[in-house]
Structures are given as C-alpha cells and as structure tokens.
Amino acid sequence: FPRTFPSLFLFAIPLLSSAAEPFAFEPAALARLDATIGKAIGSKQIPGGVLWIQRNGAVYTKAYGQRALTPKAEKMTLDTAFDLASLTKVAATAPSIMILADRKLLKIDDPVVKYLPEFTGGGREKVTIKHLLTHTSGCRPILPREFDWSGQTHGIALGCAASLQATPGSRLIYSDINYILLGEIVRRVGGAPLDSFAAREIFQPLGLRDTGFNPPASGRDRIAPTEKLGDTVLRGVVHDPAARQMGGVAGHAGLFATAADLGRICEMFLNGGAVGETRILRASTVRAMTRDQMPRGFDVERGLGWDIASPHSRPRGARFSDQSYGHTGWTGTSIWIDPKAKMIVLFLANRNHPFERRSLSDLREAIGTLAAEAGGIGKSPP
C-alpha cells in the first residue's frame, strides 16, 4: 500500500474515452452530499468515509471525518484502504469465476459437484455454479459457528457439509457459503488460491497497488480499522469471522482496497470488461454478469454476483436507471454503477469501528440520489 493522495481532490480527466469532454458536477448537489455525510458522522452512524463519484471522464472524490477513533483519533484520507467485506464477491470472486468461464475451463451451468466432489448428498448434486453466483443454491447464509475451527480446509469442508435450506433454484437465500465455495472452485480450476489468482488476473493487469487480501503490516497505518474485540482493534485483519478463521482469504470477504483502486475495477465493468488496452473480461460476459439472471417468478433481480433490484439495492437511490447494479458490504462499503449514465458511485466507510452501528441503508440511498443529481441525472428538489 505505498501510494498516497491528498485529502481532497476534484478533477476531470478522460478516464472513459480520450475524446471525453471534461464534466462538471453540480455544486449544489455536492454541497448536499457533504451535508448528508457530515450529518451521519455527527450522529455517530459512521466515524468517516471516502466518496468517489465518476461520470463522463470526471471524478469527484472526498474524504470525510475520522479514519480511526481508538486508540487515537486519525483523520480520514483519500488513500485510506478499507475492509471491503462482501464487495469481495463482486471485485474478486465473481470476476475470477467468469475469467475461468471465458477461458472455457468451466461452465456456469455445470454442477458444483463436478469441481468439488465432496459437495454431494442432500440435494447438493443439483446445485450449479450459477446457483452459487445468484444466491439461489439453497445454502444456509453462514458457516456454522457453534464450535471452534480454523483453516481453509476446515472452512471448505464445513461449507460442503452444511445442509441446504431450500431446493436449488427455488429461493433467494443470500449466502456467504455460496462464495466460499466459489473461491475454492477458483483455486482448484485456476490452479492458484483466490488471492493469487485475482492478483494475477485482475488487480495487477489493472495497475492496482492498494488492493489485496491480508495486506502487509507495513501499510496498515492507513487501513481503516474495524471492530474492537477485547483489547484488540482489527486493522488490516478481515472483520468477517469466517474469513478470519480461514486465514484472511475467502470468496465472500477479505479483500482490502482504496476508493481509487476500487473505482478502476468498477470502470472495467462500466467499459464492458476493459480499461484502455487491458481486457479482463469479455464484453458479453460483463453483460451476463450485470443483467437479471434469476429464474422466472422471482420478485428480485440479481446478476452473476451483482445486485440489480432487491431489498439490498438502496445505493441506487431515486435517480439511477433500471440498468444499474451494485453491491454492499457489511463494514459500510457500497458500489453502484449505471451503464446508461456511465456513472460510478462508491462510498467506503468503517461503520463498525470501534463497535457495530445501525444500518446505513438510508444513508446509502441518500448518497445514491444526491450523487446522481451531482452528475446531472434527474432534477434536484427546490
């Protein structure tokens, strides 16, 4: 994590096209965004956060509040790296799976048991990779926590042994186990652990320097800490208990990144799988990932990893199109991308520092609406 940035910058550069005209954000909407985030900090919903808005070749980014409150106060900076929590699913795991699909090393309609032979019995043979990607496998939400365990091998064994709670394809059950299993499929099919595979195939080609699992101790002073457990404040150590027990590398959680790096991953999706001359995914693969893939009759829309329209879609706000998609993370992180508007909105916070706080759903919705208005989408209220 060697890179540093100033604490606030606003710039217009041709990120999406060398011919893009510099785009000017709406000052009044930006002022309302500042006030909204400031109010959340004042009411102690969050200690601080970093906002990243990108549209038509322009980026507005700002750091708010404090990065740390204990053992001493630290000001939030733009180069703060965050525990992304479930954003790991869409920034690392799902694209890694789809890279393997692009290379014809697997098919998403294949049964999971083809790649994880121990995932069998109790109806598991009917679960496909697509079921895992869309959270329709029937797997329970989390790994068992009734007893002590540790290690990758033990975690995968628990995931494979956990009984299904629904017939595959019949219900949406948002499940970390789905992505724990996907991470293991990446390892077995891709020939490298998820952290190494994602670094080699996604992060390094995109030029990311502040993104990865188990960040080194040398860079932890600018990582936003999360929960205080006893006398220890988690900093640079994943907050999610299962990912922590698995050694910090898991398909559902464990990734750390700055807003600037995460913005580049989002730009890759916005551009149909490429940034400049660097292609990570086929354009057709990105379309499949970001369009509704749920079986007929479902009242929610999810892509292959991405959330499109569900109770978790609050970061969309009131202005973004029905083509937009995103994801949230337990620690206070969120992504929303609108390909129609060519716009990205990231808000990274550490809401569970130094203790768990209430939901950020209302704040995320407000940020989505105001960010869209700052980008000239919809009319601002008088």
N, C-alpha and C positions, 0 to 999 in steps of 0.2 A: 504494500500500500504506500508507494513512495510519492505519489502525486499530490500536489497541493493546489488550492484555488483560493481566490479572495473570498471574503464573506458574503459578497453580493455582486452579481453582475447581470446585466441585461444586454444582449447583443443580437444582431441579425446577421446570420451567415447562411450561405446556400447549402444547408445540410441535406436537403432532399433533391435538389437539382442545381446544377451550376448556373442555370438561367433564372433561378427563382428571384423574384423581386423581394427586397427587404420588407418584412411585415411589421406593422406597428400594432402592438397590443393596446387595448382600450384602457387608458389610465384610470377612469372611474371604477371599472370592474376590478382592476388590480388593487385599487385602494380598498374596495370592499373585501377582497380576498385577504389583504393584510389584516383588516379589522376582524374578520371572521376567525382567522388562525390565532390572532392575538387574544381574542376573547376565549378561545379554547385553552390557551396557555394560562390566561388569567384565572380561569375556573378550574385549573389543575386537571383538565382532561388529558393533557399531554405536557411533558416538560419542554418540548420544542419539536422542530421538524424541518425538513427541506422540501421545497416545492420546485417542480420542474414542469414548465409548460412549453410545448413546441408546436409551432404551426408555420407552414409555408416558408421554411428556411430561417425562422427566427426562434430563439429560445429565451424565455424569461425564467430565471431561477433565483431563489432567495432562501436564506437560512433564517430561522426564527427561534427565539428562546434559548434554552439550555440543552446542551448535549448530555450533561450529567448533572445530577443533583447531590449525589453522595458517592464517595466520601467527601468530595468537594465539588463546588459548582464549576461547570465548564461551559463556555459559550458555544452554541451550535455553529458549525461552519459548513460551507458547501462541500468540502471534501470529507465530511463525516461518512463513514461506512455503517450500514445498518444490517442487523439480522433480518433478512427478508422473509423469514418464516415460510408460509405457503406460496409466496411468489417463486420459491424454488421450483415448484411444479411446472410453471409456465416459462421460466427463464432458463432452466437446465434440463429437467427430466423429460417433459413432453417433446421439446425440440430434439433431444438426443434420440428418443424413440423414433421420431419421424425422419431423422437423418438415416437411421438404420433401415427404415421403410423405403426411403428414396433410393438406397443402395440395394434394395431387394434382398436384404438379409433377414427380413421378417415382413409379415403382413399383419395389418391391424385387426383383420378378421380371424386371424389364427387363434386357436385356443391357447390360453396361458400355459396349460399343462405341456404343450409342445416344447416350451422353453424352461419351464420349472416343473419337472416330472413329479416332484413331491406335492404339487398343488393338485390334489386329487381326492375324490370321495366327497360325499355330502352335496353333490350337485356342482362341484367346482369344475368338472370337465367341460361344462357348458359356458364357462366364463372366458371371454375373449379379451385380447389386448384393448380393443375398442371399448369394451365394458369398463375396464380399468381407467382408461383415459376420460370417459364421460361420467364416471361415478355411478354406473348402473350395474356394477358387478354383483351387488348384494352383500359385499363385505362390510363388516362392522366398522364404525368410524375410526377407532384407535386400537393400538396393540394392548393386550391385557396388562394391567398394572397391579395385579393382585399379589405379585411376588417379585423379588429382586432378580434381575437378569442383566446381561450386558453382552455387547459384541454384535458384529454384523451377522454372523452365522445364526446366533440365537434369535435375533430380531426377525430375520427372514423365515426361520422355522416357525416362529410364533405367527407371523403373517400368513404363512401357508396353512397352518393348522386351525386358524380362527374360523369358526363356523359361519356360514352365510346367514344373513338375516332376511334375505328375500331371494326369490327366483331371479337369476341373471336376466337383465333387460326389463324387469317389471317395475322397478322403483329407483328413484334418485336417493342414494344414501352417500352424502359427502364423506369420503373415507381416506384417511392418511394411509391406510393399509394398501389401497389401490396403487399409490405412488411409491410406497416402499417396494412393492413387488415390481413395478416398472423399473425402478432403479436397479434392481437385481437383474432384470432382463437385459438392461443396457450392459451390465458387467459381463454377463455370460455370452451375449451375442456380439457385443462390441469389442470384447477382449481386453477391457480395462475397467477399473472401478469408475463409478459415475463421475466423481470429481475429476479424475484424469481425462476421461472421455470428453466431458463438457469443456474442460480447459483446452484440450487439443482441437476440438471440432467447432467450438463456438466462441469462447472467450478470447483465446489467442488470435484467431483469424480476424476478429473484430477490433483487435488492438486494446482490449480491456486490461487494465493493470491493477484495478482495485476490486476485482470480483473473484470469489472463490470460496471453497469450504475450508474450515479450520485455518483462518488467517494467522499468519505468523505473529509471534509475540512482539516483534519489532514494530508492527504497525497498529498495535491495539490501543495506543493512546488517542487515536482519532476514530475509534469504533464507538458507536453509541451503546452504552451499557443497557442491560435489561433488568430482569428481576433480581432482588436481593434475597438470597437463600441463606438463612442463618447470618453468619458474619461475612459471607461472600457475595459480591456483586458480580453477576455474569457479564463478562466483557470479552468479546471475541470468542466466546463459547456459546454454542447454539442454545437458545432458550427452550425449544421443544424437548420434553423429557425423552421421548423415544429416540429422536435423532441424537440426543446427547448420549444415551445409553448405547447407541450403535457407533459411537466414536466420532460423531460430528458429520458424517456423510450419510445421507439418506435421500430417497427420492421425493419425500414430502416436505423437507425442511433442512436447513443447514447452510444455505448459501448466504454470503455477505456481499454487499456491493454499495457503491456510491450512487447518487442520483444520476450523475453524468454517465457512468457505465451502464446503468440500467436503461437510461434513455437511448443508448446506442442499440441495445438488444431490442427495445421497442421499435426503434427506427427500422431495424432489419425486418420486423414483421410488417410495419407500415409500408415498406418498399417491396413487399412480396417476396421476402426471403433473402434480400441482398442489401449491402451498404456499399455504394460505389462499385468497384470491380469484384468485391468479395461476396460470393454467394454461399449462404449457409443452407438454405432450403429451397426446393423448387417452388415456383410461384403457385402451382396447382396444389402443392402440399400446404402452403400457408392458407390458401382459400379453404381447403378442407378443415384445417385446424380452427378457423375463425368463423365458420358457418355452423348453423344448428345441426347437430348430429344425434339428437335424441330420437328414440322410437316414436312413432305416431301415437298421439294421445297424451303425451306429457304436457303439463302446463308450464314447464320451464324450458329454456333454450340454453344448451351448452355445446361448445365445440369440442375439439380434441385437446383438452386441457383448459381452454378459455371459458370463462363465464360470459354469457350473452344477455340473457334475461332470466333472472331468478331473484329470490329474496336477498341474495348477496350482491346484487347489481347496483347498489346505492351510489357508487362512484360515478355512474353515468350521469347523475344529476337530471335536470329537466330539459336539456338542450341537445344532447348528442343523439345521433341517428340510430335507427334500429339495426344498422350495420356495425355498430360499435361493440367493443368487447373489452374485457379486462379481468382483473383478479384482485383479491385482497389477501393480506397476511395478518395473522393473529397479533403480531407485535406492534401493529399500527401502520403497516405499509399497504400501498394500493397503486394499481395501474389502471388507466383507462385509455383506450386507443380508438379513434374514429377515422376509418379509412376514407369515408366520404368527405370529411372536413380536413383530412390529412393532419390530424392533431393528436398529440400525446399529452396526457396529464399524469404526473407522478406525485404522490405525496408520501414521504417516508418519515415516520415518527417512531418513537420508542415509548408507546403509551404504558407499557408495563414496567417502567423504571420509576422509582425503585420497587413499586408494587403494582399489582393488577388494577386497572381502572375500568370504568364502564365502557360500553361500546362506542365506537367512533362513527357509527352509521350515519347519524345526522350531519356530522362534520364532513364526512366524505361526500355526501350528497351535495352539501352547500359548496364545497370546493369544486366539484364537477360542474355545477351550474355556473358558478362565477368564472371558472376558467374558460368555459365555452363562451361566455359573454365577453371575456377579455380577448378571446380570439375572434370576436365578431360574429358569433353564432347566436341567432335569436336577438330579441330586443331586451335591453335592460329595463327593469321596472323604473318608474319615475322616482 
